[in-house]
Structure formats: structure tokens, C-alpha cells
Amino acid sequence: MRACGQLQRYVGYTVFLGAYVQRCLLIDRGLQSGMASVMDSQCPSRLVLDRIADKWTALIIQLLAKKTMRYAELHREIGGISQKMLTQTLRSLERDGLVDRKVYPVVPPRVEYSLSRLGRTLIEPLRGLCRWSEKHLAELQSNRARARARLTPVASPSSR
């Protein structure tokens, strides 16, 4: 009986592993043939969407679209971003090939950030998203206020 249970687990694991390998091959073939889909939870394009849909990414791209900037300059321009978050975001953007980082061999060290060729392709889509959020801000705030008012219980005269 024990051997049978082990065999069942082995067969189940093999079926699972086979399905996983098939899924990976399909994803790989899909990516190679240009069939990436952010709707597919297993598609790596979800990671790309996560990176470019991040608010800090959008703000950094908008600033670097204007000019090459140093770290302190970026930090001053982006209200509310911590040094840790700015560093993490810049590293991720550099790793993804969206931002170029140039280190000058001087004392003190001088580092400049600029958009790469690939990063420049994000300027217009993200600029449009920023414009949309600014244009519809009042409407969104009004909707949020109405939703809050519906959720706030109204005190009845008898509870006073």
C-alpha cells in the first residue's frame, strides 16, 4: 500500500511537472512569436507592466524626458519619494534598460541618469497618463468624496 501511495505521488508530481514544463514552453514560444499577453498571469510581460505602471517610474521618466539629471536633482524634483525608493526605482529602470547611468571618474563621484533609447519610447504613453490624471483629478476627488459619504453612517436623532 505504501509503495502505491508513493507511486501515486510520483505520477502526480510527474504530471504536474510535465504540465509546468509545457506551460513554460508555450510561454516561451508565445514570446518568441510575439504573442505576449499581460492578461496571462504567467506571462513575464506582467513584470514589465508592473515596472512601467509604477508611479515613481512615471515621474522619473517624465523628468528624464526633459534632460539628463543627477540623483540629488531627481530627489529634489520628485516630492514625497524617499532616498531608498528613488535608489530602488533607478536601479530597476537601469536593469530593465530604460535608464542609462553614467559615472564620471572624479572626486567626489558624479553620476548622471538619462533615458535610454528604449526608455524614450515610454515618454508619450506616460505623459498621456500623467495628463489624464491631472485633467480628471477634480472628478476623481468628487467621486471619492461621494463614496466616502455613502459609507459614513448618518447619526439618527434617537442616538444623540
Helices and strands as residue ranges (DSSP letters): H 2-32, H 45-52, H 55-66, E 69-70, H 71-77, H 83-95, E 99-104, E 110-115, H 117-120, H 123-135, H 137-151, G 157-159
